[in-house]
């Protein structure tokens, strides 16, 4: 059986209370976009892969992983999605081979693909990161229109949700007309960029660095899906950012993540002696 650890944050320090053990770490790194829950989408296939993903996150000093499985409104109802997500999460919580030793804490949310009417969708809040009003939205990979702008604006103003745009660096190539792009980016929201975009492609790296210069509210996510082609990679991405823009930008990213996750349901497991 697994027990929860108590996690207490104080500014830049995370303290984990585990019975008689207290561990302090000087920073709190969040992977804000992952597909680590097993068997729910095109991410982790099973518990074995989930263990490997979480172990890799731990080795890269990631303190908190946000599990954000894909949600498509035209494929599943919100209720069905939440049941499937809970089953996947419970399988992780029940797995005695996943322990608190070096393992990040885990929060759950969703990567919600944009859909018409989301600005007024009654159950949209259920897809936020648990315990928060933060929603991760994947935007359409086409030219954005006035309708897209209106929907995102209503998610913010009518639904009163804090919007994070997933892997924002992937959309500009579709925005031949930059007008709507600029208006969306000017909304009071947070942008998230993928770690791999700072590593693999020089052109995309330059774009991401420029986005970090231009936008105060930015986050990092690995968007990891597996242990082969789409892996956890925040360690290398953060190295690039520190080298090009300085440690202050990383501190800003970490601070924004802490602010957004205030009140989040954060889970961390320990292994009983009998299963050690």
C-alpha positions in Angstrom: 0.0 0.0 0.0 1.1 3.6 -0.6 0.9 6.5 1.8 0.9 10.2 0.9 3.7 12.4 2.0 3.1 15.9 3.2 4.6 18.6 1.0 5.1 22.2 2.2 6.4 25.0 0.1 8.1 28.2 1.4 9.2 30.5 -1.3 12.1 28.8 -3.1 12.3 25.7 -0.8 10.2 22.6 -0.9 10.1 20.5 2.3 8.9 16.9 2.2 7.8 15.4 5.5 8.0 11.6 5.5 7.5 10.2 9.0 10.9 11.1 10.7 12.6 12.2 7.5 12.8 15.8 6.3 14.3 16.6 3.0 14.8 20.1 1.7 15.6 21.1 -1.9 16.7 24.6 -3.0 14.4 24.9 -6.0 11.1 23.6 -7.2 11.1 22.5 -10.8 7.8 21.7 -12.5 7.3 19.7 -15.7 4.0 21.4 -16.6 3.1 19.2 -19.6 3.5 15.4 -19.7 1.8 12.2 -20.8 3.0 9.9 -18.0 -0.3 8.3 -17.0 -0.4 4.8 -18.4 -2.7 3.6 -21.2 -4.9 6.7 -21.4 -3.6 8.4 -24.6 -0.7 8.3 -26.9 1.7 8.7 -24.0 2.9 6.0 -21.6 1.8 2.6 -22.7 1.9 0.9 -19.3 3.1 1.1 -15.7 6.6 0.0 -16.7 7.0 3.0 -19.0 5.4 5.3 -16.4 8.0 4.1 -13.8 10.8 4.8 -16.3 9.4 8.3 -17.2 9.1 9.3 -13.5 12.5 7.9 -12.7 14.0 10.0 -15.6 12.2 13.1 -14.3 13.7 12.5 -10.9 17.2 12.1 -12.3 16.7 15.5 -13.9 15.8 17.0 -10.5 12.2 17.7 -11.5 10.1 18.1 -8.3 6.6 18.1 -9.6 5.1 16.4 -12.7 1.8 17.6 -14.1 0.1 14.7 -15.9 -1.9 16.2 -18.7 -3.5 13.4 -20.9 -5.2 14.5 -24.1 -8.9 15.5 -23.9 -10.8 15.8 -27.2 -14.4 17.0 -26.8 -15.5 15.1 -29.9 -14.2 11.8 -28.6 -15.1 11.6 -24.9 -17.5 13.2 -22.5 -15.9 15.0 -19.6 -17.3 12.3 -17.2 -15.8 9.4 -19.3 -12.5 11.2 -19.5 -12.3 11.8 -15.8 -13.1 8.1 -15.0 -10.4 6.9 -17.4 -7.9 9.4 -15.9 -8.8 8.3 -12.4 -8.3 4.6 -13.3 -4.9 5.4 -14.8 -3.9 7.6 -11.8 -5.0 4.9 -9.3 -2.9 2.3 -11.1 0.1 4.5 -10.5 -0.8 5.2 -6.8 -1.3 1.5 -6.2 2.0 0.4 -7.8 4.4 -0.6 -5.1 7.4 -0.3 -7.4 6.9 3.5 -7.7 8.3 5.0 -4.5 9.0 8.4 -3.0 12.8 7.8 -3.1 13.8 10.4 -5.7 10.4 10.4 -7.3 8.6 13.7 -8.2 5.2 14.6 -6.8 2.3 14.2 -9.2 -0.6 16.5 -10.1 -3.3 15.7 -12.7 -5.0 17.9 -15.3 -5.6 17.6 -19.0 -4.3 18.9 -22.3 -7.6 20.2 -23.7 -7.8 20.5 -27.4 -9.6 23.6 -28.5 -13.2 23.1 -29.4 -16.0 25.5 -30.5 -18.1 26.5 -27.5 -15.4 25.9 -24.9 -15.8 29.5 -23.7 -19.3 28.5 -22.4 -18.8 24.8 -21.7 -20.2 24.1 -18.3 -17.8 21.3 -17.3 -14.6 22.9 -18.6 -13.5 23.7 -15.0 -13.4 19.9 -14.3 -10.5 19.7 -16.7 -8.3 22.1 -14.8 -5.3 20.9 -12.8 -6.9 19.4 -9.7 -7.2 22.0 -6.9 -6.6 25.0 -9.2 -8.4 27.1 -11.9 -5.5 26.5 -14.3 -6.4 24.9 -17.7 -3.9 23.7 -20.3 -5.2 24.3 -23.8 -3.9 22.9 -27.1 -4.7 25.3 -29.8 -5.7 24.3 -33.4 -2.9 23.7 -35.9 -4.6 26.0 -38.5 -4.9 29.7 -39.1 -6.6 31.2 -36.0 -9.8 33.1 -36.5 -11.9 35.7 -34.7 -13.9 32.8 -33.4 -10.8 31.2 -31.8 -9.9 34.5 -30.2 -13.4 34.9 -28.8 -13.5 31.4 -27.3 -10.1 31.8 -25.5 -11.2 35.3 -24.3 -14.4 33.8 -22.9 -12.5 31.0 -21.1 -10.6 33.7 -19.3 -13.4 36.3 -18.8 -16.6 34.2 -18.5 -15.2 30.9 -17.1 -12.7 32.8 -14.9 -10.0 30.2 -15.6 -6.2 30.8 -15.9 -5.3 29.7 -19.4 -1.9 28.1 -20.2 -1.4 27.6 -24.0 0.4 24.3 -24.6 3.6 24.2 -26.7 3.0 27.7 -28.1 6.0 27.6 -30.4 4.3 25.0 -32.6 1.5 27.4 -33.8 3.2 30.4 -35.6 3.9 28.4 -38.8 0.1 28.2 -39.3 -0.5 31.9 -38.7 0.0 33.5 -42.0 -2.2 36.3 -40.8 -0.4 37.4 -37.6 -3.2 39.6 -36.4 -5.2 37.1 -34.4 -2.0 35.5 -33.1 -0.9 38.8 -31.7 -4.3 39.4 -30.1 -4.3 35.9 -28.5 -0.8 36.4 -27.2 -1.8 39.8 -25.7 -4.5 38.2 -23.6 -3.8 37.7 -19.8 -2.6 34.1 -20.1 0.5 32.0 -19.7 2.4 30.3 -22.5 4.1 26.9 -22.2 7.0 25.8 -24.3 8.4 22.3 -24.8 11.9 21.5 -23.6 12.7 19.8 -26.9 12.2 23.0 -28.8 15.3 24.5 -27.0 17.4 21.5 -27.9 16.9 20.0 -31.3 16.2 22.7 -33.9 18.2 26.0 -33.9 15.4 28.0 -35.7 12.8 26.9 -33.1 15.3 27.5 -30.3 15.7 31.1 -31.4 11.9 31.5 -31.5 11.5 30.1 -28.0 14.3 32.3 -26.6 12.6 35.3 -28.2 9.2 34.3 -26.7 10.9 34.1 -23.3 12.3 37.6 -23.8 8.9 39.0 -24.9 6.5 37.2 -22.5 6.8 37.5 -18.7 4.5 34.6 -18.1 6.1 31.5 -19.5 6.5 27.9 -18.4 8.4 24.8 -19.5 7.0 21.3 -20.1 8.7 18.3 -21.6 5.5 17.0 -23.3 7.1 13.6 -22.7 5.3 10.6 -24.1 7.8 7.7 -23.9 11.4 6.8 -23.3 12.5 6.7 -26.9 11.5 9.6 -29.1 9.6 12.0 -26.8 11.5 11.9 -23.5 11.7 14.0 -20.4 14.2 16.8 -21.2 13.9 19.7 -18.9 17.4 19.4 -17.6 19.0 20.1 -21.0 16.4 22.8 -21.9 17.1 24.6 -18.6 20.8 24.5 -19.3 20.2 26.2 -22.7 18.0 28.9 -21.2 20.5 29.6 -18.4 23.3 29.9 -20.9 21.4 32.2 -23.3 19.2 34.2 -21.0 20.6 33.7 -17.5 19.4 32.0 -14.3 17.0 34.8 -13.6 14.7 33.6 -16.4 14.6 30.1 -14.9 13.8 31.6 -11.5 10.9 33.5 -13.1 9.6 30.3 -14.8 9.8 28.4 -11.5 8.0 31.2 -9.6 5.1 31.3 -12.1 4.7 27.6 -11.9 4.6 27.8 -8.1 1.9 30.6 -8.3 -0.2 28.6 -10.7 0.0 25.5 -8.6 -1.0 27.1 -5.4 -3.7 24.9 -3.8 -3.1 22.1 -6.3 -3.7 18.5 -5.2 -0.1 17.2 -5.2 0.6 13.5 -4.6 3.8 11.8 -3.6 4.2 8.1 -2.8 6.2 6.2 -0.3 6.7 2.5 -0.1 5.8 0.5 3.0 8.6 -1.5 4.6 6.8 -4.7 3.7 7.1 -3.9 0.0 10.6 -2.5 0.0 
